[in-house]
Amino acid sequence: MELPLSCIERRVQKIKKNIFSSNFDIYSFVCFSSYDTAWLAMIPDSKYPSQPMFKNYLEWLIKNQKAEGFWGESDTIECLPATIVSMVALTKWNTGTLMIEKGRLFIDANIDKLLNEVKEDCPRWLAIVLPSMIELADLVGLHFLFPQSSRDTISFIINRRKCFLNKEKVDRNFHSYPPLLSYLEALPPTYINEKDICKNLSEDGSLFQSPSATAKAFMDYGNKKCLAYLRSLSQRCPKAVPQSYPMDEDHIKLCITNQLHRFGLAQYFVREIEVLLTQVYRKYNKEKDSRVKASNMSALQLQKDALAFEFLRTHGFKVSPLYFCWFLNHEELKAEIERDYEHFSNAMLHVFRASNLMFCGEYELEEARTFSRKILEKTVSTGKGGLFQRIEHELSFPWFARLDHLEHRGWIQETEANVLWKGNTSYNRVSGLYNDELLQLATLNFEFKQLIYKNELTEIKRWVEKCGMSNMGFGREKSTYCYFAVAASITSLPHDSYVRILVAKTAIIITVADDFFDTVGSLNELEILTEAVQRWDSRGLSSHSKVIFDALDGLVSEASRKYLQQEGTSDDISSNFKDLWYETFLSWLIEANWSRNGHKPSIDCYLETGMTSVGASLMVLSSSCFVKPTKKLRLTPYEPLTKLLMVISRLLNDVESYQREKEEGKLNYVLVKMMENPEFEIEDSIGFVREIVEKKKKEFLELVLIDGSSDFSKPSKQLHLSCLKVFQMFFNSRNSFDSNTDLVEDINKAIYLPLKCVSPKTFPKKHIIGKHHICFPFKHNSRTNFTRMRLTTPKVGLGFI
């Protein structure tokens, strides 16, 4: 029996051998275009006109009709032109009669559904291409009897085509995206002439690197440069052709990197990704002084540059926003993006993502973010397009509020997750072979994490019960919330298991102790407990105070032993742990005195105490001892990165908790600010705090991402980032930490619910070995019901939320 981890490692090695080997064909990663392949298949041989010049492409069409009867990658509107032109190619060479009939049946059965996608908002590419393909089919005797409802939509599309063709002049095609001549095969014969073709041929002999347009140019005018291009293409891509040739190989490699990151697989390909990004960065430094973008740059270039910026910045390279913000200086291009927003939607999505990584003073990123958001909101307002759900998610949930594990799940289950970029007539996607391999690996990896998370959560719950903290009778029981947040944000496996457990236990004790100080402990009890923590001695403690101290003492002893074992050293760091905890208990005691004695501290005094009482420093500094390379605990003065984390976490909490704390008579930064500024309304105070948070998040992000900007190692900096993301998630638009229901669905998705796979054939039911079954909760009718469901996994304990 193969264990899950060994199965994952075996698949990783297979993918490394296939995708990252020196002889890997980069074009095989991108799906072939049925539409463009069909156009090349129609070219007659110059010596034997009754035969196709590229028989291999005709054979590919015959072998690659989908079982449902269409050609293309998905049964959306994209497949309609590809299916029609493929049927035309087969008809031209008098072959594939049964396949043609199957295609006809597919169109008859699905035409209303397909055209309904564009009934009210037809994209430019479809308006140009579809009417021409229908006309072409008529010429070869393929007459489609569309129902009346479809005829109305087709008439609407034809009228749209007339508008586009009348509006766009060929001699100004550089201001259209993609250029109008890249659709040569779909343009009326009277609309262009040979002079236009010759004038716009690229050096490689193509029309804007479009195989279909170049094939049409050669068939109409016999241009030798076009023929040379087509022959070069057939040698490079002997099976079938992509939508564009030649393709930017660095762009494809960046897309591969993107897939690995979004699927949660980057940890297995660290070296390979570093090599690629180093190559990209070298090119950037070599070309940055001459990176002047012409006004005719395409969506493809913009997407590539934004993607490169995102990965270079997240991997510690120093790179300017001008790497991709060049488009802001080209008014004609911006105007075209606004007009043809559907074509640019994927590029704008990457621009918006890149703008998440904004540092202070980067006004170009501010402008790029505002512009891209406007375009994406316009795209979402139509409710259409393959990227609709992904764009909506990107706009709705701040990057800082997203937990990696849940993001990976969403990407694995997203039907359009293999979309790479928008082409002339459809989206370019990951080829079926590699998409299946990556999805299988991503699914195995995700479910393996779920198994580990279930076991670790069971351990956490046993510990909480053993320590006596599960029956305190007051405050918030948040052990599942605490563990879920840690596990979903610290996703590298399996080496960080103890880090997750340590941070979760620390967060649980913080929650219980904080509630004790806020609600049931008398000032005398709180002072006695704080003094006990200072001398680290439980004498004189009883009841709740004794339970809290004993749990804390056990945690610190366990962590100290673990550190000695891990480092093989005699250094005892238990005193550092104890000092950190005492500092936090002291901050709680100070706040309790303020609340109960009616003291009103200055805003600086409040924040100095509040940034400690929130507990963020405890979680990141204690856990940093257990990541490689290790970081010894260091008390105040805190390093800038830790101090920023503490301040931001406190302010995030206070913005969403001020109402409850006001009712309970507690202090809060929002409320203290109002006390110092009587003229402030509550909205003024909240706005003031949010401005501080946004500014400090940019400072924080720069310290996390840029190599050499902090004394912390990369793993320690990532712990800081994970901790901030957890606080942002808990206090994004409301106080979800105090809610008993807000996070139930996310917890189920992260730990309990199995993945719903897009393609059943891709994921064998027993890819993780094990014959036991577990029970897990799931959300039903807004209540959490503990319903028995079967899942093939190793046996673990029940999870209760």
Helices and strands as residue ranges (DSSP letters): H 4-19, G 26-29, H 34-41, H 55-63, H 79-92, H 97-116, H 124-139, H 148-167, G 170-175, G 180-186, G 189-191, H 194-200, H 211-221, H 224-236, H 249-262, G 266-268, H 270-287, G 288-290, H 299-314, G 321-323, G 325-329, H 331-339, H 341-354, H 363-382, H 388-396, G 399-401, H 404-413, E 419-422, E 427-429, H 432-467, G 469-471, H 479-489, H 497-515, I 516-520, H 523-535, H 543-567, H 574-597, H 603-613, H 616-623, G 624-626, H 640-663, H 669-676, H 682-705, H 714-730, H 744-747, I 748-752, G 760-762, E 778-780, E 783-785
